């Protein structure tokens, strides 16, 4: 039975064929959140004011054509949320609020509404361990080529950005690189990239009121247009995504510890079950290669400094 268009929910242009594309092809949809007061300057400033240090990242990278250089990690000190937003508006930084639902339950309620809607529209789709991250970024900021481990979507609320989505397969993402990413031995923004990859990317100008969902682990990079951008990402797990995670985790252990090379990525059968067992044993033992991420902070957000960035003596924190 064809599902009718639903105009009074968050996704405003859902079509009957979309369930067949969900998770297997990049899918751009329209949504009704562009005017939401949850993402106004006042609401975001208040959220920044109340967010603890462990609940945000602030980053900077030089403006260069194509894939930007390695990003720097910074901190917010002695500034109001409103001052931070104005610095972002005029500078060259982006602020990620990584767990806004812990600060304000309204963002958790929004997250639940989003996934309830998709679960009602995509047969068999059941998600858990969901998260929402808010991104407030300067005009013309670029986010480096990277891949994410969970299922991922990008929701544009204010401004416009260009999103490059690459095939979720070699050579754009290699099996060893994915395994290292899952094991925490490779940061997501250190994924190998070549400029010619762009010839094979699907490119979207994502405007306010649009969202984009892409296949699991699909590499992507982002370039803001010349205005302040407010967006958020959602991430989730399903039983199927966990099976892929377990296989790649086990393959990474076999490759790094035993030197194995020819490793399949099947998520059924005896091979999968043995790898599932291996992943479970290693992950919850002292053999687990995953460690907390260490971040080096070397700048402070400063409204009076060029690009909103003032260098400070380097310090580290774990997360």
RODO-2510 file (C-alpha; in nm, 4 decimals, decimal comma):
residues 319
     n   res          X          Y          Z
     1     x     0,0000     0,0000     0,0000
     2     x     0,1396     0,3437    -0,0935
     3     x     0,1999     0,5799     0,1964
     4     x     0,0436     0,9244     0,1397
     5     x     0,2388     1,2449     0,1767
     6     x     0,2336     1,3679     0,5356
     7     x     0,2542     1,7464     0,5570
     8     x     0,1912     1,8006     0,9282
     9     x     0,5023     1,6189     1,0492
    10     x     0,8715     1,7062     1,0454
    11     x     0,9515     1,5586     0,7025
    12     x     0,7320     1,7444     0,4543
    13     x     0,8006     1,5721     0,1207
    14     x     0,8100     1,1990     0,1998
    15     x     0,7348     0,9836    -0,1037
    16     x     0,6250     0,6184    -0,1322
    17     x     0,9566     0,5126    -0,2882
    18     x     1,1760     0,6650    -0,0145
    19     x     1,1821     0,3519     0,2082
    20     x     1,3570     0,1686    -0,0767
    21     x     1,6345     0,4322    -0,0791
    22     x     1,6727     0,4811     0,2976
    23     x     2,0204     0,3720     0,4037
    24     x     2,1306     0,2564     0,0580
    25     x     2,1463     0,5870    -0,1343
    26     x     2,1984     0,9516    -0,0329
    27     x     1,8523     1,0914     0,0290
    28     x     1,7747     1,4645     0,0515
    29     x     1,4429     1,5534     0,2156
    30     x     1,2625     1,8703     0,3231
    31     x     1,1748     1,9362     0,6869
    32     x     0,9782     2,1891     0,8920
    33     x     1,2444     2,2877     1,1482
    34     x     1,3941     2,5946     0,9784
    35     x     1,1745     2,8236     1,1898
    36     x     1,2046     2,6287     1,5140
    37     x     1,2715     2,8449     1,8190
    38     x     1,5056     2,5706     1,9461
    39     x     1,7631     2,6998     1,6951
    40     x     1,7174     3,0757     1,7339
    41     x     2,0126     3,2895     1,8446
    42     x     1,8531     3,3314     2,1869
    43     x     1,7961     2,9586     2,2382
    44     x     2,1445     2,8661     2,1180
    45     x     2,3078     3,1352     2,3326
    46     x     2,1250     3,0038     2,6375
    47     x     2,2289     2,6492     2,5506
    48     x     2,5955     2,7509     2,5218
    49     x     2,5728     2,9312     2,8570
    50     x     2,4524     2,6102     3,0224
    51     x     2,6725     2,3557     2,8429
    52     x     2,9544     2,2044     3,0536
    53     x     3,3091     2,1792     2,9160
    54     x     3,2692     1,8133     2,8257
    55     x     2,9596     1,8980     2,6221
    56     x     3,1169     2,0949     2,3372
    57     x     3,4012     2,1213     2,0873
    58     x     3,5127     2,4394     1,9139
    59     x     3,7348     2,4056     1,6073
    60     x     3,9361     2,6135     1,3638
    61     x     4,1143     2,5377     1,0374
    62     x     4,2740     2,7610     0,7782
    63     x     4,0623     2,8531     0,4789
    64     x     4,2062     2,6736     0,1771
    65     x     4,0545     2,5459    -0,1483
    66     x     3,9334     2,1853    -0,1397
    67     x     3,9843     1,9651     0,1635
    68     x     4,1021     2,1860     0,4544
    69     x     4,4128     2,1122     0,6633
    70     x     4,3947     1,9497     1,0037
    71     x     4,1589     2,1275     1,2412
    72     x     4,2600     2,2778     1,5734
    73     x     4,0754     2,2336     1,9008
    74     x     3,9874     2,5312     2,1190
    75     x     3,7933     2,6356     2,4252
    76     x     3,5362     2,8931     2,5334
    77     x     3,6300     3,0943     2,8398
    78     x     3,4705     3,4012     3,0031
    79     x     3,2266     3,4614     2,7165
    80     x     2,8482     3,4580     2,7105
    81     x     2,6657     3,2396     2,4632
    82     x     2,5569     3,5512     2,2736
    83     x     2,9201     3,6637     2,2430
    84     x     3,0196     3,3211     2,1155
    85     x     2,7526     3,3300     1,8442
    86     x     2,8612     3,6764     1,7310
    87     x     3,2215     3,5564     1,7164
    88     x     3,1146     3,2603     1,5042
    89     x     2,9154     3,4937     1,2776
    90     x     3,2237     3,7106     1,2079
    91     x     3,5049     3,4576     1,2510
    92     x     3,6342     3,1273     1,1150
    93     x     3,5290     2,8696     1,3742
    94     x     3,2559     2,6193     1,4404
    95     x     3,1016     2,5105     1,7696
    96     x     2,9686     2,1563     1,8186
    97     x     2,7294     2,1062     2,1096
    98     x     2,7625     1,7303     2,1437
    99     x     2,4872     1,6448     2,3913
   100     x     2,2300     1,9274     2,4024
   101     x     1,9584     1,6913     2,5262
   102     x     2,1496     1,6523     2,8544
   103     x     2,1332     2,0289     2,8999
   104     x     1,7811     2,0875     2,7697
   105     x     1,5326     1,7984     2,7420
   106     x     1,3541     1,9742     2,4527
   107     x     1,6310     1,8599     2,2161
   108     x     1,5868     1,5029     2,3350
   109     x     1,2148     1,5274     2,2676
   110     x     1,2889     1,6526     1,9164
   111     x     1,5268     1,3609     1,8591
   112     x     1,2607     1,1124     1,9680
   113     x     1,0047     1,2750     1,7376
   114     x     1,2406     1,2549     1,4409
   115     x     1,3140     0,8876     1,4833
   116     x     0,9544     0,7985     1,5626
   117     x     0,8629     0,9504     1,2294
   118     x     1,1245     0,7537     1,0353
   119     x     1,0416     0,4315     1,2176
   120     x     0,6791     0,4816     1,1214
   121     x     0,7697     0,5311     0,7562
   122     x     1,0520     0,2838     0,6898
   123     x     0,9408    -0,0787     0,7379
   124     x     1,1688    -0,2687     0,9753
   125     x     1,3676     0,0379     1,0817
   126     x     1,4165     0,0345     1,4603
   127     x     1,6847     0,2578     1,6090
   128     x     1,8535     0,3006     1,9463
   129     x     2,1547     0,4764     2,1068
   130     x     2,0516     0,7929     1,9254
   131     x     2,2181     1,1318     1,9593
   132     x     2,1767     1,4866     1,8299
   133     x     2,4701     1,7282     1,7904
   134     x     2,4221     2,0977     1,7107
   135     x     2,6721     2,2726     1,4811
   136     x     2,7049     2,6525     1,4714
   137     x     2,9603     2,7506     1,2077
   138     x     3,1117     3,0590     1,0480
   139     x     3,0639     3,1721     0,6877
   140     x     3,2777     2,9765     0,4371
   141     x     3,4008     2,7262     0,6967
   142     x     3,4985     2,3852     0,5576
   143     x     3,4736     2,0516     0,7384
   144     x     3,7383     1,8009     0,6362
   145     x     3,6707     1,4770     0,4480
   146     x     3,5636     1,2200     0,7037
   147     x     3,3463     0,9198     0,7814
   148     x     3,1263     0,8410     1,0816
   149     x     3,0781     0,5077     1,2564
   150     x     2,7005     0,5142     1,3394
   151     x     2,4134     0,5859     1,1004
   152     x     2,4207     0,9584     1,0259
   153     x     2,2053     1,2435     0,8915
   154     x     2,2674     1,6173     0,8524
   155     x     1,9828     1,8647     0,9107
   156     x     2,0210     2,2225     0,7843
   157     x     1,8276     2,4796     0,9884
   158     x     1,9818     2,8173     0,8956
   159     x     2,2116     2,9145     0,6100
   160     x     2,3291     2,7000     0,3191
   161     x     2,6182     2,4576     0,2811
   162     x     2,7594     2,2427     0,0045
   163     x     2,7837     1,8758     0,0991
   164     x     3,0002     1,6282    -0,0918
   165     x     2,8944     1,2653    -0,0370
   166     x     3,1275     0,9935    -0,1650
   167     x     3,0602     0,6232    -0,2286
   168     x     3,0849     0,4128     0,0870
   169     x     3,3351     0,1736    -0,0714
   170     x     3,6992     0,1492    -0,1750
   171     x     3,8928     0,3513    -0,2747
   172     x     3,6947     0,6277    -0,1027
   173     x     3,6992     0,4349     0,2236
   174     x     3,9244     0,1308     0,2535
   175     x     3,8481    -0,1673     0,4720
   176     x     4,1655    -0,1197     0,6854
   177     x     4,0875     0,2521     0,7315
   178     x     3,7314     0,1744     0,8424
   179     x     3,8605    -0,0849     1,0885
   180     x     4,1101     0,1631     1,2342
   181     x     3,8336     0,4225     1,2631
   182     x     3,6134     0,1782     1,4562
   183     x     3,9031     0,0734     1,6801
   184     x     3,9847     0,4363     1,7574
   185     x     4,3244     0,4109     1,5885
   186     x     4,2289     0,6691     1,3256
   187     x     4,0361     0,9922     1,3774
   188     x     3,7417     1,0388     1,1472
   189     x     3,8958     1,3523     0,9913
   190     x     4,2225     1,1686     0,9138
   191     x     4,0611     0,9467     0,6513
   192     x     4,2798     0,9310     0,3363
   193     x     4,1561     1,1733     0,0684
   194     x     4,2572     1,2539    -0,2884
   195     x     4,1294     1,5582    -0,4815
   196     x     4,0069     1,3360    -0,7668
   197     x     3,7580     1,1776    -0,5261
   198     x     3,5423     1,4864    -0,5927
   199     x     3,4797     1,3659    -0,9489
   200     x     3,2778     1,0776    -0,8024
   201     x     3,0955     1,2678    -0,5265
   202     x     2,7270     1,3499    -0,5199
   203     x     2,7132     1,7221    -0,4423
   204     x     2,4217     1,8936    -0,2694
   205     x     2,3584     2,2581    -0,1842
   206     x     2,1747     2,1972     0,1404
   207     x     1,9519     2,4906     0,2312
   208     x     1,7538     2,5780     0,5431
   209     x     1,4711     2,3288     0,5759
   210     x     1,6540     2,0381     0,4102
   211     x     1,8205     1,7261     0,5487
   212     x     2,0491     1,4615     0,4016
   213     x     2,0847     1,0951     0,4970
   214     x     2,3557     0,8764     0,3423
   215     x     2,4661     0,5115     0,3565
   216     x     2,6531     0,3763     0,6589
   217     x     3,0143     0,5017     0,6852
   218     x     2,9717     0,7127     0,3696
   219     x     3,2619     0,9626     0,3477
   220     x     3,1614     1,3266     0,3152
   221     x     3,2881     1,6813     0,3517
   222     x     3,1122     2,0153     0,3922
   223     x     3,1697     2,3748     0,2762
   224     x     2,9560     2,6567     0,4175
   225     x     2,8220     2,9273     0,1914
   226     x     2,8953     3,2876     0,2876
   227     x     2,6733     3,3132     0,5936
   228     x     2,6380     3,1837     0,9496
   229     x     2,5192     2,8227     0,9412
   230     x     2,3151     2,6383     1,2024
   231     x     2,2612     2,2681     1,1521
   232     x     2,2470     1,9497     1,3519
   233     x     2,3448     1,5906     1,2985
   234     x     2,1582     1,2861     1,4179
   235     x     2,3190     0,9483     1,4702
   236     x     2,1718     0,6113     1,5530
   237     x     2,2279     0,2379     1,5713
   238     x     2,0160    -0,0514     1,4514
   239     x     2,0709    -0,4251     1,4848
   240     x     2,1983    -0,4330     1,1264
   241     x     2,4427    -0,1472     1,1851
   242     x     2,5698    -0,3184     1,5002
   243     x     2,6394    -0,6345     1,3002
   244     x     2,8527    -0,4374     1,0550
   245     x     3,0283    -0,2696     1,3471
   246     x     3,1065    -0,6046     1,5131
   247     x     3,2474    -0,7559     1,1932
   248     x     3,4698    -0,4559     1,1228
   249     x     3,5799    -0,4428     1,4871
   250     x     3,6784    -0,8110     1,4792
   251     x     3,8475    -0,7727     1,1404
   252     x     4,0480    -0,4813     1,2794
   253     x     4,1639    -0,6917     1,5729
   254     x     4,2570    -0,9828     1,3433
   255     x     4,4428    -0,7499     1,1070
   256     x     4,6326    -0,5533     1,3724
   257     x     4,7061    -0,8347     1,6206
   258     x     4,7461    -1,1403     1,3951
   259     x     4,8441    -0,9845     1,0635
   260     x     4,5400    -1,1258     0,8805
   261     x     4,4815    -0,9748     0,5378
   262     x     4,1974    -1,1420     0,3469
   263     x     3,8986    -1,0705     0,5680
   264     x     3,5358    -1,0767     0,4578
   265     x     3,2678    -0,8413     0,5868
   266     x     2,9775    -1,0870     0,5879
   267     x     2,7170    -1,0294     0,8583
   268     x     2,5584    -1,3764     0,8460
   269     x     2,6788    -1,7343     0,8858
   270     x     2,9461    -1,9024     1,0957
   271     x     3,2138    -1,6506     1,0004
   272     x     2,9984    -1,3684     1,1345
   273     x     2,9130    -1,5538     1,4553
   274     x     3,2787    -1,6261     1,5295
   275     x     3,3695    -1,2617     1,4712
   276     x     3,0794    -1,1461     1,6863
   277     x     3,2157    -1,3612     1,9675
   278     x     3,5680    -1,2288     1,9167
   279     x     3,4489    -0,8694     1,9170
   280     x     3,2559    -0,9249     2,2395
   281     x     3,5481    -1,0913     2,4163
   282     x     3,8037    -0,8287     2,3132
   283     x     3,5844    -0,5216     2,3570
   284     x     3,5071    -0,6026     2,7202
   285     x     3,8576    -0,7122     2,8183
   286     x     4,1966    -0,5477     2,8784
   287     x     4,2789    -0,6400     2,5166
   288     x     4,0394    -0,3719     2,3912
   289     x     4,2486    -0,1433     2,1673
   290     x     3,9983     0,1421     2,1954
   291     x     4,1170     0,4275     2,4139
   292     x     3,9709     0,7599     2,5138
   293     x     4,0388     1,0313     2,2588
   294     x     4,2968     1,2894     2,3613
   295     x     4,2363     1,6452     2,2399
   296     x     4,5019     1,9167     2,2338
   297     x     4,3540     2,2623     2,2986
   298     x     4,5680     2,5473     2,1666
   299     x     4,3336     2,8405     2,1133
   300     x     4,0618     3,0351     2,2908
   301     x     3,7564     3,1935     2,1305
   302     x     3,8188     3,5687     2,1303
   303     x     3,5793     3,8222     1,9703
   304     x     3,8639     4,0743     1,9319
   305     x     4,1111     3,8410     1,7597
   306     x     4,1440     3,7772     1,3851
   307     x     3,9062     3,4962     1,2834
   308     x     3,7874     3,4816     1,6476
   309     x     4,0922     3,2780     1,7535
   310     x     4,3616     3,3631     2,0096
   311     x     4,6484     3,1193     2,0618
   312     x     4,7047     2,9842     2,4137
   313     x     4,9593     2,7406     2,5596
   314     x     4,8637     2,3884     2,4549
   315     x     4,6822     2,1663     2,7027
   316     x     4,5108     1,8285     2,6646
   317     x     4,1907     1,6641     2,7791
   318     x     4,0388     1,3198     2,7267
   319     x     3,6902     1,2380     2,6112
***
